[in-house]
Amino acid sequence: MLAHDTDPQVPREVRKIEGVEIRPDELQVLVDGRRAGLTVREFEIFFVLAERFDRVVTRPDIYELVWRGKMPHRDRSVDVFVRKVRHKLDLCAPDWTFIHTHFGIGYRFAPERKSADD
């Protein structure tokens, strides 16, 4: 679990990125003013990605930062939780893509409006 309560390196103030409001003290994410309803673990994964805005974060790095250990071989936990986060964000703002997959590498948080072709 992220040490957001005790780690002085983790920003505690509310941040806004492209219509997404991140409230670390409340473990809440709001999209266009609507609560995404993330669980603690989902919030932690989202927070890891958002703090590294527009940078690809590898699956093992996400696992290590959130679960505080080395990712077991063939573990799919990160993928499962990212899918859940995406679904909840999509319910709040279906015209946006927030988390992008970089196949074989990891994920990147960079909000983009979906094109009409999507």
ZIMO-V554839 format. One record per run of one state. SS is the DSSP state (~ for helix, > for strand, _ for the rest). FROM is the first residue (numbers start at 1). TO is the last residue. Records with the same first field share a line. If there is no record, write none. Layout:
# ZIMO-V554839
SS=FROM-TO + FROM-TO
This chain:
# ZIMO-V554839
_=1-14 + 18-19 + 27-27 + 32-33 + 36-39 + 51-56 + 68-76 + 93-95 + 103-105 + 114-118
>=15-17 + 20-23 + 28-31 + 34-35 + 57-58 + 96-102 + 106-113
~=24-26 + 40-50 + 59-67 + 77-92
